[in-house]
Amino acid sequence: MSGSEFHIVLHEPVIPQNTGSIARLCACTDATLHLIHPLGFQIDEAAVKRAGLDYWPHVKVKEHENWASFLATEKPEHLYLFSKFAKHSYLDVEYKTPSYLVLGSETKGLPGGLRADYAENCFRIPIRTDIVRSLNLAQAAAIALFEAMRHTGILPEAR
């Protein structure tokens, strides 16, 4: 387990701009970013430099080969998965730290198996799905992270 109080876990993200935005969120809040492979983009030094992500060196990034590798390495006690298919609201969560906030890929969301395995720890952010399919991944990550921070009373310090 890492020393961070908050972790954003992206399960097989495919859009680099979303991951870049979430990485910036992590840099701003001192959260750790976990990337579960396969990724739909590169995050090597050349790709990050080309994208102009000047904050990347300030992001704690951990890569994991797959979900099983993530579980084995991190041994997370407090997993909170987010899906538009979840029955429970993210506002009804008793967040505990360290919090691992898990979001699926932009095109597929979380796999059905993960949603089934963690049904009681799977939450939704209510939106009008008659208007749009879903929130942007980076927006969902920010909502989930700041609610967990607010709930636990652990907010980032202005420096």
MARLOPA-137100 format. One record per residue (C-alpha): residue number from 1; z negated, x negated, y negated. Coordinates in steps of 0.25 Angstrom, whole numbers. Layout:
MARLOPA-137100
<site><resi>NUM</resi><z>Z</z><x>X</x><y>Y</y></site>
...
END
This chain:
MARLOPA-137100
<site><resi>1</resi><z>0</z><x>0</x><y>0</y></site>
<site><resi>2</resi><z>3</z><x>-5</x><y>-14</y></site>
<site><resi>3</resi><z>-7</z><x>-6</x><y>-25</y></site>
<site><resi>4</resi><z>0</z><x>5</x><y>-34</y></site>
<site><resi>5</resi><z>-6</z><x>19</x><y>-36</y></site>
<site><resi>6</resi><z>8</z><x>25</x><y>-36</y></site>
<site><resi>7</resi><z>20</z><x>23</x><y>-28</y></site>
<site><resi>8</resi><z>34</z><x>30</x><y>-29</y></site>
<site><resi>9</resi><z>41</z><x>30</x><y>-16</y></site>
<site><resi>10</resi><z>56</z><x>32</x><y>-16</y></site>
<site><resi>11</resi><z>62</z><x>36</x><y>-3</y></site>
<site><resi>12</resi><z>76</z><x>31</x><y>-2</y></site>
<site><resi>13</resi><z>80</z><x>33</x><y>-17</y></site>
<site><resi>14</resi><z>95</z><x>32</x><y>-20</y></site>
<site><resi>15</resi><z>96</z><x>33</x><y>-35</y></site>
<site><resi>16</resi><z>93</z><x>19</x><y>-42</y></site>
<site><resi>17</resi><z>91</z><x>26</x><y>-55</y></site>
<site><resi>18</resi><z>80</z><x>34</x><y>-50</y></site>
<site><resi>19</resi><z>73</z><x>23</x><y>-43</y></site>
<site><resi>20</resi><z>74</z><x>15</x><y>-56</y></site>
<site><resi>21</resi><z>67</z><x>26</x><y>-63</y></site>
<site><resi>22</resi><z>56</z><x>27</x><y>-53</y></site>
<site><resi>23</resi><z>54</z><x>12</x><y>-53</y></site>
<site><resi>24</resi><z>52</z><x>13</x><y>-68</y></site>
<site><resi>25</resi><z>42</z><x>24</x><y>-66</y></site>
<site><resi>26</resi><z>35</z><x>15</x><y>-56</y></site>
<site><resi>27</resi><z>35</z><x>4</x><y>-66</y></site>
<site><resi>28</resi><z>29</z><x>13</x><y>-77</y></site>
<site><resi>29</resi><z>18</z><x>18</x><y>-68</y></site>
<site><resi>30</resi><z>15</z><x>6</x><y>-59</y></site>
<site><resi>31</resi><z>19</z><x>14</x><y>-47</y></site>
<site><resi>32</resi><z>26</z><x>7</x><y>-35</y></site>
<site><resi>33</resi><z>40</z><x>11</x><y>-31</y></site>
<site><resi>34</resi><z>43</z><x>12</x><y>-16</y></site>
<site><resi>35</resi><z>58</z><x>12</x><y>-12</y></site>
<site><resi>36</resi><z>61</z><x>17</x><y>2</y></site>
<site><resi>37</resi><z>74</z><x>12</x><y>7</y></site>
<site><resi>38</resi><z>85</z><x>15</x><y>8</y></site>
<site><resi>39</resi><z>88</z><x>15</x><y>-7</y></site>
<site><resi>40</resi><z>101</z><x>19</x><y>-13</y></site>
<site><resi>41</resi><z>101</z><x>7</x><y>-22</y></site>
<site><resi>42</resi><z>97</z><x>-7</x><y>-24</y></site>
<site><resi>43</resi><z>85</z><x>-12</x><y>-30</y></site>
<site><resi>44</resi><z>87</z><x>-27</x><y>-29</y></site>
<site><resi>45</resi><z>85</z><x>-36</x><y>-42</y></site>
<site><resi>46</resi><z>100</z><x>-35</x><y>-46</y></site>
<site><resi>47</resi><z>101</z><x>-20</x><y>-45</y></site>
<site><resi>48</resi><z>88</z><x>-18</x><y>-53</y></site>
<site><resi>49</resi><z>92</z><x>-28</x><y>-64</y></site>
<site><resi>50</resi><z>106</z><x>-21</x><y>-64</y></site>
<site><resi>51</resi><z>99</z><x>-7</x><y>-66</y></site>
<site><resi>52</resi><z>91</z><x>-13</x><y>-78</y></site>
<site><resi>53</resi><z>78</z><x>-9</x><y>-71</y></site>
<site><resi>54</resi><z>69</z><x>-19</x><y>-80</y></site>
<site><resi>55</resi><z>56</z><x>-12</x><y>-75</y></site>
<site><resi>56</resi><z>59</z><x>-15</x><y>-60</y></site>
<site><resi>57</resi><z>51</z><x>-28</x><y>-60</y></site>
<site><resi>58</resi><z>39</z><x>-19</x><y>-64</y></site>
<site><resi>59</resi><z>41</z><x>-9</x><y>-52</y></site>
<site><resi>60</resi><z>33</z><x>-11</x><y>-39</y></site>
<site><resi>61</resi><z>44</z><x>-8</x><y>-29</y></site>
<site><resi>62</resi><z>42</z><x>-7</x><y>-14</y></site>
<site><resi>63</resi><z>54</z><x>-5</x><y>-5</y></site>
<site><resi>64</resi><z>53</z><x>1</x><y>9</y></site>
<site><resi>65</resi><z>63</z><x>1</x><y>20</y></site>
<site><resi>66</resi><z>60</z><x>15</x><y>24</y></site>
<site><resi>67</resi><z>49</z><x>26</x><y>23</y></site>
<site><resi>68</resi><z>42</z><x>20</x><y>36</y></site>
<site><resi>69</resi><z>41</z><x>6</x><y>29</y></site>
<site><resi>70</resi><z>36</z><x>12</x><y>16</y></site>
<site><resi>71</resi><z>24</z><x>19</x><y>24</y></site>
<site><resi>72</resi><z>21</z><x>7</x><y>32</y></site>
<site><resi>73</resi><z>21</z><x>-2</x><y>20</y></site>
<site><resi>74</resi><z>14</z><x>7</x><y>10</y></site>
<site><resi>75</resi><z>5</z><x>15</x><y>19</y></site>
<site><resi>76</resi><z>4</z><x>26</x><y>8</y></site>
<site><resi>77</resi><z>-8</z><x>35</x><y>9</y></site>
<site><resi>78</resi><z>-3</z><x>45</x><y>-2</y></site>
<site><resi>79</resi><z>11</z><x>49</x><y>-1</y></site>
<site><resi>80</resi><z>17</z><x>60</x><y>-10</y></site>
<site><resi>81</resi><z>32</z><x>63</x><y>-7</y></site>
<site><resi>82</resi><z>40</z><x>71</x><y>-17</y></site>
<site><resi>83</resi><z>51</z><x>81</x><y>-13</y></site>
<site><resi>84</resi><z>57</z><x>94</x><y>-18</y></site>
<site><resi>85</resi><z>55</z><x>100</x><y>-4</y></site>
<site><resi>86</resi><z>40</z><x>98</x><y>-4</y></site>
<site><resi>87</resi><z>31</z><x>110</x><y>-4</y></site>
<site><resi>88</resi><z>19</z><x>104</x><y>-13</y></site>
<site><resi>89</resi><z>20</z><x>101</x><y>-28</y></site>
<site><resi>90</resi><z>18</z><x>87</x><y>-33</y></site>
<site><resi>91</resi><z>7</z><x>93</x><y>-42</y></site>
<site><resi>92</resi><z>-2</z><x>97</x><y>-30</y></site>
<site><resi>93</resi><z>-3</z><x>82</x><y>-25</y></site>
<site><resi>94</resi><z>-17</z><x>75</x><y>-24</y></site>
<site><resi>95</resi><z>-11</z><x>61</x><y>-28</y></site>
<site><resi>96</resi><z>-18</z><x>49</x><y>-23</y></site>
<site><resi>97</resi><z>-16</z><x>35</x><y>-25</y></site>
<site><resi>98</resi><z>-8</z><x>27</x><y>-21</y></site>
<site><resi>99</resi><z>2</z><x>38</x><y>-22</y></site>
<site><resi>100</resi><z>16</z><x>36</x><y>-15</y></site>
<site><resi>101</resi><z>25</z><x>46</x><y>-21</y></site>
<site><resi>102</resi><z>38</z><x>47</x><y>-12</y></site>
<site><resi>103</resi><z>51</z><x>52</x><y>-17</y></site>
<site><resi>104</resi><z>64</z><x>54</x><y>-9</y></site>
<site><resi>105</resi><z>78</z><x>50</x><y>-13</y></site>
<site><resi>106</resi><z>86</z><x>56</x><y>-24</y></site>
<site><resi>107</resi><z>96</z><x>62</x><y>-14</y></site>
<site><resi>108</resi><z>88</z><x>66</x><y>-2</y></site>
<site><resi>109</resi><z>74</z><x>67</x><y>-7</y></site>
<site><resi>110</resi><z>63</z><x>64</x><y>4</y></site>
<site><resi>111</resi><z>67</z><x>64</x><y>18</y></site>
<site><resi>112</resi><z>63</z><x>77</x><y>25</y></site>
<site><resi>113</resi><z>55</z><x>69</x><y>35</y></site>
<site><resi>114</resi><z>46</z><x>63</x><y>24</y></site>
<site><resi>115</resi><z>44</z><x>77</x><y>18</y></site>
<site><resi>116</resi><z>40</z><x>82</x><y>31</y></site>
<site><resi>117</resi><z>31</z><x>71</x><y>35</y></site>
<site><resi>118</resi><z>24</z><x>71</x><y>22</y></site>
<site><resi>119</resi><z>25</z><x>86</x><y>19</y></site>
<site><resi>120</resi><z>11</z><x>87</x><y>13</y></site>
<site><resi>121</resi><z>13</z><x>75</x><y>4</y></site>
<site><resi>122</resi><z>27</z><x>80</x><y>-1</y></site>
<site><resi>123</resi><z>27</z><x>86</x><y>-15</y></site>
<site><resi>124</resi><z>38</z><x>92</x><y>-24</y></site>
<site><resi>125</resi><z>39</z><x>91</x><y>-39</y></site>
<site><resi>126</resi><z>43</z><x>106</x><y>-43</y></site>
<site><resi>127</resi><z>57</z><x>107</x><y>-49</y></site>
<site><resi>128</resi><z>67</z><x>118</x><y>-51</y></site>
<site><resi>129</resi><z>76</z><x>115</x><y>-39</y></site>
<site><resi>130</resi><z>85</z><x>127</x><y>-43</y></site>
<site><resi>131</resi><z>90</z><x>118</x><y>-55</y></site>
<site><resi>132</resi><z>90</z><x>104</x><y>-49</y></site>
<site><resi>133</resi><z>88</z><x>98</x><y>-35</y></site>
<site><resi>134</resi><z>77</z><x>89</x><y>-38</y></site>
<site><resi>135</resi><z>70</z><x>80</x><y>-48</y></site>
<site><resi>136</resi><z>75</z><x>66</x><y>-51</y></site>
<site><resi>137</resi><z>68</z><x>56</x><y>-42</y></site>
<site><resi>138</resi><z>63</z><x>48</x><y>-53</y></site>
<site><resi>139</resi><z>58</z><x>60</x><y>-60</y></site>
<site><resi>140</resi><z>51</z><x>65</x><y>-47</y></site>
<site><resi>141</resi><z>44</z><x>51</x><y>-46</y></site>
<site><resi>142</resi><z>39</z><x>51</x><y>-60</y></site>
<site><resi>143</resi><z>33</z><x>65</x><y>-58</y></site>
<site><resi>144</resi><z>26</z><x>62</x><y>-45</y></site>
<site><resi>145</resi><z>21</z><x>49</x><y>-50</y></site>
<site><resi>146</resi><z>15</z><x>54</x><y>-63</y></site>
<site><resi>147</resi><z>9</z><x>66</x><y>-56</y></site>
<site><resi>148</resi><z>2</z><x>56</x><y>-46</y></site>
<site><resi>149</resi><z>-2</z><x>47</x><y>-57</y></site>
<site><resi>150</resi><z>-8</z><x>59</x><y>-65</y></site>
<site><resi>151</resi><z>-15</z><x>65</x><y>-53</y></site>
<site><resi>152</resi><z>-22</z><x>52</x><y>-50</y></site>
<site><resi>153</resi><z>-25</z><x>48</x><y>-64</y></site>
<site><resi>154</resi><z>-17</z><x>35</x><y>-62</y></site>
<site><resi>155</resi><z>-7</z><x>34</x><y>-74</y></site>
<site><resi>156</resi><z>0</z><x>21</x><y>-78</y></site>
<site><resi>157</resi><z>-6</z><x>13</x><y>-89</y></site>
<site><resi>158</resi><z>2</z><x>11</x><y>-102</y></site>
<site><resi>159</resi><z>3</z><x>-4</x><y>-104</y></site>
END
